[in-house]
Amino acid sequence: MMKVKQGDVQKLALLYERYNRSLFSFFYRKTKESQLSEDLVQSVFERILRYRATYSGSGPFTTWMFSIARNAHIDHFRKVKRRKEDELPDEERIAGEVPTGYEELDERNKKKVLLEKALDMLDEDKREVVILSRYEGLKYQEIAEIQGVTESAIKVRMFRAMKDLKVFVTTLSEEYNHE
């Protein structure tokens, strides 16, 4: 990134190759939309190029990159919300019905489906902490920098998220096994 900052914008392609999958994964887990996730990844790299002068190099590049990603996600949904003021809240967006083909899945894949549905049920801050920590491998301190809170606040969010996930998985499991 320091070479990109110094004007060697060709090195951005290397950063793209290295990080586009983790960014796509981050966005897809938040939005569940492939095309939107791809668009947001492109937006992040446009912003990296545009704001390259602000990169200090003092911390991990991924912390700076995921901060940009988080802001791109927030900006996108602010625009969408302005266009569609009658948008449904997250709780109403998530269908309570059993996913198609759920009964045919083996136990491991059933657990994965339940976890993904439960993750969707978390509020945005908790879901983001879980995604960044468990799926993207960031440390709590890095997540704290991204979210602009203390490391202690991240630990509390993670604790509460895990507690909520356990309840959601149990509830969904009971619902799906009774239908």
C-alpha positions in Angstrom: 0.0 0.0 0.0 2.9 2.3 0.6 3.9 2.0 -3.0 0.3 2.9 -4.1 0.4 5.9 -1.8 3.7 7.0 -3.4 2.1 6.9 -6.8 2.7 3.4 -8.1 -1.0 2.7 -8.7 -0.2 -0.5 -10.6 0.4 -2.1 -7.2 -3.3 -1.7 -6.5 -3.9 -4.7 -8.7 -1.8 -6.8 -6.3 -3.8 -5.5 -3.3 -7.0 -6.4 -5.2 -5.8 -9.9 -5.9 -4.9 -10.3 -2.2 -8.0 -8.9 -0.6 -10.9 -8.9 -2.9 -12.2 -12.3 -1.7 -12.1 -11.4 2.0 -13.9 -8.1 1.2 -16.5 -10.0 -0.9 -17.0 -12.4 1.9 -17.4 -9.5 4.4 -20.0 -7.8 2.2 -21.8 -11.0 1.3 -22.2 -12.0 4.9 -23.7 -8.6 5.6 -25.9 -8.2 2.5 -26.6 -11.8 1.1 -26.4 -10.3 -2.4 -23.6 -11.3 -4.7 -23.9 -8.4 -7.2 -24.1 -5.8 -4.4 -21.1 -7.4 -2.7 -19.1 -7.2 -5.9 -20.1 -3.6 -6.4 -19.1 -2.7 -2.8 -15.7 -4.4 -3.3 -15.1 -2.2 -6.4 -16.2 0.8 -4.4 -13.6 0.0 -1.7 -10.8 -0.2 -4.2 -11.9 3.1 -5.8 -11.8 4.7 -2.4 -8.4 3.1 -1.6 -7.1 4.8 -4.7 -8.9 8.1 -4.0 -7.8 8.3 -0.4 -4.4 6.7 -0.7 -2.7 9.8 0.7 -4.5 9.3 4.0 -2.9 5.9 4.6 -0.4 6.3 7.3 1.1 2.8 7.4 1.1 2.9 11.2 -1.3 -0.1 11.7 -2.3 -3.1 9.7 -3.5 -2.4 6.1 -6.5 -4.6 6.7 -7.7 -2.3 9.5 -7.6 0.7 7.2 -9.2 -1.3 4.4 -12.1 -2.7 6.5 -12.7 0.8 7.8 -13.2 1.9 4.3 -15.3 -1.2 3.6 -17.5 -0.4 6.6 -18.0 3.2 5.4 -18.8 2.0 1.9 -21.5 -0.3 3.2 -23.0 2.4 5.5 -22.9 5.0 2.6 -24.6 2.5 0.2 -27.5 1.8 2.6 -27.9 5.5 3.5 -28.5 6.1 -0.3 -30.9 3.2 -0.5 -32.8 4.3 2.6 -33.2 7.8 1.2 -34.7 6.3 -2.0 -36.9 3.8 -0.2 -38.1 5.2 3.1 -40.5 2.3 3.5 -37.7 -0.3 3.7 -38.4 -3.2 6.0 -36.3 -3.6 9.2 -33.9 -6.5 9.3 -36.1 -8.5 11.6 -38.9 -8.5 9.0 -36.6 -9.1 6.1 -35.5 -12.5 7.4 -38.0 -15.2 6.6 -38.9 -17.6 9.4 -39.7 -20.5 7.0 -37.4 -23.5 6.6 -34.9 -23.0 3.7 -35.6 -25.1 0.6 -33.8 -28.4 0.8 -33.0 -28.1 4.5 -34.3 -31.6 5.3 -31.9 -33.2 2.8 -28.8 -31.6 4.3 -26.4 -33.6 6.6 -26.0 -32.4 10.2 -22.9 -30.3 9.6 -24.5 -28.4 6.7 -27.7 -28.0 8.7 -25.7 -26.4 11.5 -24.0 -24.1 8.9 -27.4 -23.0 7.6 -28.7 -22.4 11.1 -25.7 -20.3 12.0 -26.0 -18.2 8.8 -29.7 -17.5 9.5 -28.9 -16.7 13.1 -26.1 -14.4 12.1 -28.6 -12.6 9.9 -30.8 -12.0 12.9 -28.0 -10.2 14.9 -28.1 -6.4 14.9 -25.6 -4.8 12.6 -22.8 -4.0 15.1 -22.8 -7.5 16.6 -22.9 -9.2 13.2 -20.0 -7.0 12.0 -17.9 -8.0 15.0 -18.6 -11.7 14.5 -17.8 -11.4 10.7 -14.6 -9.5 11.2 -13.4 -11.6 14.1 -14.5 -15.2 13.2 -14.6 -15.0 9.4 -11.9 -12.4 8.5 -9.6 -13.2 11.5 -9.1 -9.6 12.7 -8.1 -9.0 16.3 -10.4 -7.2 18.7 -8.1 -4.1 18.8 -8.3 -3.9 15.0 -12.1 -4.2 15.0 -12.3 -1.5 17.7 -10.3 0.8 15.4 -12.6 0.0 12.5 -15.8 0.6 14.5 -14.4 3.6 16.4 -14.9 2.1 19.9 -12.8 0.7 22.6 -11.5 -2.9 22.6 -13.6 -3.5 25.7 -16.7 -2.5 23.8 -15.8 -5.0 21.1 -15.4 -7.7 23.7 -18.8 -6.9 25.1 -20.4 -6.9 21.7 -18.7 -10.3 20.9 -19.9 -11.8 24.2 -23.5 -10.5 23.6 -23.4 -11.7 19.9 -22.3 -15.2 20.9 -25.1 -15.3 23.6 -27.7 -14.1 21.0 -26.4 -16.5 18.4 -26.8 -19.4 20.8 -30.4 -18.4 21.5 -31.2 -17.8 17.8 -29.6 -21.1 16.7 -31.6 -23.0 19.4 -34.8 -21.3 18.4 -34.3 -21.8 14.7 -33.3 -25.5 15.2 -36.5 -26.1 17.2 -38.6 -24.3 14.5 -37.1 -26.2 11.6 -37.2 -29.6 13.3 -40.9 -29.2 14.1 -42.0 -28.2 10.5 
